[in-house]
Amino acid sequence: MELELYGVDDKFYSKLDQEDALLGSYPVDDGCRIHVSQISSLATGLVSAMMSHWGKMMAV
């Protein structure tokens, strides 16, 4: 699975390719989006669970 970070204007910022790096170590701003590509069926469930957990954290 590959993760890429895009800005509000859909400008490519960075690949999120360091497995041990925290999200805060990348240039993330309000309105950014993370694009997931080359996802396998096994990873689909993991991404869904991660996004659900992230959504709950953001609602607090």
C-alpha positions as CSV (number, residue, x, y, z in Angstrom):
1,M,0.0,0.0,0.0
2,E,1.3,3.5,-0.8
3,L,0.2,6.7,1.0
4,E,0.6,10.1,-0.5
5,L,-0.1,13.5,1.0
6,Y,-1.9,16.2,-1.0
7,G,-2.6,19.8,0.0
8,V,-5.8,21.8,-0.2
9,D,-5.1,22.8,-3.8
10,D,-4.5,19.1,-4.7
11,K,-0.8,19.8,-4.9
12,F,1.3,16.7,-4.2
13,Y,3.3,17.3,-0.9
14,S,5.0,14.0,0.0
15,K,4.9,10.3,0.0
16,L,4.2,8.9,3.5
17,D,6.8,6.1,3.1
18,Q,8.6,6.0,6.4
19,E,6.9,3.2,8.4
20,D,8.2,4.4,11.8
21,A,7.4,8.1,11.2
22,L,4.5,9.8,12.9
23,L,2.0,11.8,10.8
24,G,3.2,15.0,12.5
25,S,6.6,14.6,11.0
26,Y,5.1,15.3,7.5
27,P,4.0,18.8,6.3
28,V,0.3,18.2,7.2
29,D,-2.0,21.2,7.3
30,D,-5.8,21.7,7.7
31,G,-7.5,20.5,4.5
32,C,-4.8,18.1,3.5
33,R,-5.8,14.6,2.2
34,I,-4.1,11.3,2.3
35,H,-4.4,9.3,-0.9
36,V,-4.2,5.5,-0.7
37,S,-3.1,3.6,-3.7
38,Q,-2.1,0.0,-4.6
39,I,-4.2,-1.4,-1.8
40,S,-4.7,-5.1,-1.4
41,S,-7.9,-6.8,-0.2
42,L,-6.1,-7.6,3.1
43,A,-5.2,-3.9,3.6
44,T,-8.7,-2.7,2.9
45,G,-10.0,-3.8,6.3
46,L,-7.0,-2.3,8.0
47,V,-7.5,1.1,6.3
48,S,-11.2,1.1,7.1
49,A,-10.5,0.4,10.8
50,M,-7.8,3.1,10.8
51,M,-10.0,5.7,9.2
52,S,-12.8,4.9,11.6
53,H,-10.5,5.3,14.6
54,W,-9.1,8.5,13.2
55,G,-12.6,9.9,12.7
56,K,-13.5,9.2,16.3
57,M,-10.3,10.9,17.5
58,M,-11.0,14.0,15.4
59,A,-14.6,14.2,16.8
60,V,-13.3,14.7,20.3
